[in-house]
Amino acid sequence: MSGAGVLYDVPGPKAKVRNRIYSVIGTLAVVALVGFIVLRLNSNSDFDPARWDIFNYAGVRNSIVDGVLATLEVFAIAAVLSLILGVLLAVARLSDHRPVRWVATGFIELFRSIPLLITIFAIWVALLNNRAALGLGDGEPQFWALVVGLTIYNGSVQAEVLRAGILSVPKGQREAAYALGMSKTQVMTTVLIPQAVRAMLPTIISQLVVTLKDTSLGYVITFEELLYKAQLLAGNVTVDGENPYVQVIIVIGAIYIAMCLALSSLANWIERRGRRAKTGIPVTEAGDAGTAGAVAAVDVDAVATEGAAGTTN
């Protein structure tokens, strides 16, 4: 077994040949499956230009745009709130006070275990039953149920990501900061959290991609996000006596893929910039949610100087 990894052996000549054969077979199988699907769709006239003409209507395009804007609005609010909640939970779980640590741990484990859809649905029912007392108008219970549900779940996941990043910072930096007379709050805010965020930033953004995709769960509580708009569009429009489900699914799916790829590209760009940095702990691979980055040597003197400056300020 080589030093490349405990769970992975470097393939020999025969294994490399087998891997190439398996790769070719897998590629051919995928191509065959895609070709079969295309032929089936073509036989059903799903590629007929007349069936795609619905997207030339301004009303259809405006409906899709409204769905995209509603999706991005929920995502933007939930993303910011989940990051704030994640920082608070991560700090609380690392607290020296046992009650605070126990409450944060229980909260994180509870909402990471409950399916997100159940959380959203429960919040929606609660908001509907108390809509008058809360002063919510039509459509607001759905909106806030989706935002709060996404915030709670993704905030719990982000807390674990940030906690892993904080624990990956070498202990020497913490000790150097304490030696300068910095308080625990100053150490956490000026030494640990900035490095944890930098190290786990691609992973954090990867979890934000999950948050973006999870906005589609608003469809279940009739929130008019992109997926719900797609269902209304496909169910209420007919072309040659048939509902254009295939066409709508392809277009809406392409929009979701484009939005997720944009966030993934941001994560990859941040990862490449992090690899070019000469100091600090390296960033983790994009998509490795919940894992800590590998720890590298850090200039303790530089961190200590920064901490001293923060104390002076």
Secondary structure as the mmCIF struct_conf table of DSSP 4:
data_model
#
loop_
_struct_conf.conf_type_id
_struct_conf.id
_struct_conf.beg_label_comp_id
_struct_conf.beg_label_asym_id
_struct_conf.beg_label_seq_id
_struct_conf.end_label_comp_id
_struct_conf.end_label_asym_id
_struct_conf.end_label_seq_id
TURN_TY1_P TURN_TY1_P1 GLY A 3 ALA A 4
TURN_TY1_P TURN_TY1_P2 VAL A 6 LEU A 7
HELX_LH_PP_P HELX_LH_PP_P1 ASP A 9 PRO A 11
HELX_RH_AL_P HELX_RH_AL_P1 PRO A 13 SER A 43
TURN_TY1_P TURN_TY1_P3 ASN A 44 PHE A 47
HELX_RH_AL_P HELX_RH_AL_P2 PRO A 49 TRP A 52
HELX_RH_3T_P HELX_RH_3T_P1 ASP A 53 ASN A 56
BEND BEND1 TYR A 57 TYR A 57
HELX_RH_AL_P HELX_RH_AL_P3 ALA A 58 ARG A 93
TURN_TY1_P TURN_TY1_P4 LEU A 94 LEU A 94
BEND BEND2 ASP A 96 HIS A 97
HELX_RH_AL_P HELX_RH_AL_P4 ARG A 98 SER A 113
BEND BEND3 ILE A 114 ILE A 114
HELX_RH_AL_P HELX_RH_AL_P5 LEU A 116 ASN A 129
TURN_TY1_P TURN_TY1_P5 ASN A 130 ASN A 130
HELX_RH_AL_P HELX_RH_AL_P6 ARG A 131 LEU A 134
TURN_TY1_P TURN_TY1_P6 GLY A 135 GLY A 135
TURN_TY1_P TURN_TY1_P7 ASP A 138 GLY A 139
HELX_RH_AL_P HELX_RH_AL_P7 GLU A 140 LEU A 167
TURN_TY1_P TURN_TY1_P8 SER A 168 SER A 168
BEND BEND4 VAL A 169 VAL A 169
HELX_RH_AL_P HELX_RH_AL_P8 LYS A 171 ALA A 179
TURN_TY1_P TURN_TY1_P9 LEU A 180 GLY A 181
HELX_RH_AL_P HELX_RH_AL_P9 LYS A 184 VAL A 187
HELX_RH_PI_P HELX_RH_PI_P1 MET A 188 LEU A 192
HELX_RH_AL_P HELX_RH_AL_P10 ILE A 193 ASP A 214
HELX_RH_3T_P HELX_RH_3T_P2 THR A 215 TYR A 219
TURN_TY1_P TURN_TY1_P10 VAL A 220 THR A 222
BEND BEND5 GLU A 225 GLU A 225
HELX_RH_AL_P HELX_RH_AL_P11 LEU A 226 ASN A 236
STRN STRN1 VAL A 239 VAL A 239
TURN_TY1_P TURN_TY1_P11 ASP A 240 GLY A 241
STRN STRN2 GLU A 242 GLU A 242
HELX_RH_AL_P HELX_RH_AL_P12 TYR A 245 ARG A 276
BEND BEND6 LYS A 278 GLY A 280
HELX_LH_PP_P HELX_LH_PP_P2 ILE A 281 GLU A 285
TURN_TY1_P TURN_TY1_P12 ALA A 286 GLY A 287
TURN_TY1_P TURN_TY1_P13 ALA A 289 GLY A 290
HELX_LH_PP_P HELX_LH_PP_P3 ALA A 292 VAL A 295
HELX_RH_AL_P HELX_RH_AL_P13 VAL A 300 THR A 312
#
